[in-house]
Amino acid sequence: MSQLADEPKITDWLSVWFSLGSAVIALLALIAAAIAVRATVATNRTQSEQLRRLEEAARQDRASRFAVWLGSDRAARPEVFFRNGAPTPMYNVVLRFTLDGDEAFVHTAGTVPPAEEPRVLPDVTEGLADAVRARALADVELEALPPPPETSAFDSDLLTPPEWKKYKQVTAAIGSRNATIEQAALAEFTAAMELAISVTFNDGENSWLRTPDGRLRPGPR
């Protein structure tokens, strides 16, 4: 009788198996919950990234419609064009030009109005032309003009002394030769130069930078 009493009862074994089964089920439920949480986090992260990209695209839409570029006929005259396809102006527009890798010219254009068709920026074009010309002629040696003859109280447009007539002829000839030298030097320089442009601007909400290769990036704050 005591041996039978010491043997485990069936109900005890069933209780153990039920406990183990409950533990396994709880563990599986915990693993499933962890997987679900991880999937939810991944989904939320993906959705947040998609939302961020959509917001960034919407933020860039207006700025992407504004561009400034150089005309193709650089040898004759490096014209500067702009187009603003946005419905509102662009503000604090600053253009920076580099010539052969060095900064050559900076122009503050201020506020640029909307313009569906490309337009020339005349002030920028003039300033850039002057900067290019100055760089091209920096090392060019031109023929010096002779000193003018002494003036006389009797000189006038109707009565010009012979020495003044000769002086005007000489200076005209020298000026013509210098002009030819300048044109040749300018043509040679512009044919080989590397000219690039970047622009910073504000669309009314955000600042932007358009790099020399045309890429649009967030600008300085």
C-alpha positions in Angstrom: 0.0 0.0 0.0 2.8 2.4 0.8 4.5 1.7 -2.6 1.3 2.6 -4.4 1.0 5.7 -2.4 4.5 6.8 -3.3 3.9 6.4 -7.1 3.0 9.6 -8.9 -0.7 10.0 -9.6 -1.9 10.6 -13.2 -3.4 13.9 -12.1 0.0 15.1 -11.0 1.5 14.2 -14.4 -1.3 15.9 -16.2 -0.8 19.0 -14.0 2.9 19.1 -14.9 2.2 18.8 -18.6 -0.5 21.4 -18.5 1.9 23.8 -16.8 4.6 23.1 -19.4 2.0 23.6 -22.1 0.9 26.9 -20.7 4.5 28.1 -20.4 5.2 27.1 -24.0 2.0 28.9 -25.2 2.9 32.0 -23.2 6.4 31.9 -24.7 5.0 31.6 -28.2 2.6 34.4 -27.5 5.4 36.5 -26.3 7.5 35.8 -29.4 4.6 36.5 -31.6 4.0 39.8 -29.8 7.6 40.8 -30.2 7.5 40.0 -33.9 4.4 42.1 -34.2 5.9 45.0 -32.4 9.0 44.8 -34.5 6.9 44.7 -37.7 4.9 47.7 -36.4 8.0 49.7 -35.7 9.4 48.9 -39.1 6.2 49.9 -40.7 6.0 53.1 -38.8 9.6 53.8 -39.7 8.9 53.2 -43.4 5.8 55.4 -43.3 7.7 58.1 -41.4 10.4 58.0 -44.0 7.9 58.1 -46.9 6.1 61.1 -45.2 9.4 62.9 -44.7 10.3 62.4 -48.4 6.9 63.7 -49.4 7.2 66.7 -47.2 10.7 67.3 -48.5 9.5 67.0 -52.1 6.6 69.4 -51.5 9.0 71.8 -49.8 11.4 71.7 -52.7 8.7 72.0 -55.4 8.6 75.8 -55.4 12.4 76.2 -55.1 13.0 73.7 -57.9 11.2 76.0 -60.3 13.9 78.7 -59.9 17.2 78.5 -61.8 20.0 80.7 -63.1 22.4 79.7 -65.8 24.9 81.0 -68.3 24.2 81.5 -72.0 25.9 79.1 -74.4 27.7 81.9 -76.4 30.3 82.6 -73.8 33.0 83.6 -76.2 31.0 86.6 -77.4 29.4 87.6 -74.1 28.6 85.5 -71.1 24.9 86.3 -70.7 23.2 85.3 -67.4 19.6 84.0 -67.7 17.0 83.2 -65.0 13.6 81.5 -64.9 11.2 81.5 -62.0 8.3 79.2 -62.6 7.0 79.6 -59.1 3.9 81.7 -58.5 5.8 83.9 -56.0 9.1 85.9 -56.1 12.4 84.5 -54.9 14.1 86.7 -52.2 17.6 87.4 -51.2 19.0 86.1 -54.5 22.8 86.2 -54.5 24.8 85.0 -57.5 28.5 83.8 -57.2 30.7 83.3 -60.2 34.0 81.4 -60.2 36.5 81.8 -63.0 39.0 79.0 -63.4 38.2 77.9 -59.8 38.6 81.3 -58.2 35.8 83.6 -57.1 35.5 86.3 -59.7 32.2 88.1 -59.2 29.4 88.3 -56.6 26.1 90.0 -57.4 23.2 90.6 -55.1 20.1 90.5 -57.2 17.6 90.9 -54.3 14.1 89.9 -55.3 13.5 88.1 -58.5 9.9 88.1 -59.8 8.0 85.1 -61.4 8.9 84.5 -65.0 7.7 81.5 -67.0 10.0 82.3 -69.9 13.8 82.6 -69.5 15.0 86.2 -69.1 18.4 87.9 -69.1 19.7 89.6 -66.0 21.2 92.7 -67.6 23.0 94.1 -64.5 24.5 90.7 -63.7 25.6 90.2 -67.3 27.3 93.6 -67.4 29.1 93.0 -64.1 30.2 89.6 -65.1 31.5 90.9 -68.5 33.5 93.5 -66.6 35.0 90.9 -64.3 35.9 88.6 -67.2 37.4 91.4 -69.1 39.5 92.6 -66.1 40.8 89.0 -65.6 41.6 88.5 -69.3 43.5 91.8 -69.6 45.3 91.7 -66.2 48.6 90.6 -67.7 48.2 92.2 -71.2 50.8 94.9 -72.0 49.3 97.7 -74.0 51.2 100.5 -75.8 51.4 103.6 -73.8 50.1 106.9 -75.1 52.5 109.7 -75.6 52.1 112.9 -73.5 50.0 115.6 -75.0 51.6 118.7 -76.4 51.4 121.9 -74.5 48.1 123.7 -74.8 47.8 127.3 -76.1 45.3 130.0 -75.5 44.6 130.1 -79.2 43.7 126.4 -79.5 40.2 125.7 -80.6 38.2 123.2 -82.6 38.4 125.5 -85.6 42.1 126.3 -85.3 44.1 123.2 -84.2 48.0 123.5 -84.2 49.9 120.9 -86.2 51.3 119.3 -83.1 47.8 118.6 -81.8 46.8 117.1 -85.2 49.8 114.8 -85.1 49.1 113.9 -81.5 45.5 112.9 -82.3 46.7 110.8 -85.2 49.3 109.0 -83.1 46.9 108.4 -80.2 44.2 107.1 -82.6 46.6 104.7 -84.2 47.8 103.5 -80.8 44.2 103.2 -79.5 43.3 101.0 -82.5 46.3 98.7 -82.0 45.5 98.4 -78.3 41.9 97.6 -79.1 43.0 94.8 -81.4 45.3 93.4 -78.7 42.5 93.5 -76.1 40.0 91.8 -78.4 42.5 89.0 -79.2 43.4 88.5 -75.6 39.7 88.5 -74.5 38.8 86.0 -77.2 41.6 83.7 -76.3 40.8 83.9 -72.6 37.1 83.4 -72.9 37.6 80.4 -75.2 39.6 78.6 -72.6 38.1 79.8 -69.3 36.1 77.7 -66.9 33.1 79.8 -65.7 30.7 78.5 -63.1 27.8 80.0 -61.2 26.0 79.2 -57.9 23.1 80.9 -56.4 21.6 81.2 -52.9 18.0 82.3 -52.5 14.9 82.2 -50.3 11.5 81.1 -51.4 9.7 82.9 -48.6 9.9 79.9 -46.2 13.3 78.2 -46.7 16.8 79.1 -47.9 18.3 77.2 -50.8 21.5 76.8 -52.6 21.8 75.8 -56.3 25.2 74.4 -56.9 27.3 75.0 -60.1 26.2 71.6 -61.4 22.5 72.5 -61.0 21.7 70.6 -57.8 19.3 72.0 -55.2 20.3 71.8 -51.6 19.2 73.5 -48.3 20.9 76.8 -48.0 22.5 78.6 -45.1 20.0 79.5 -42.3 
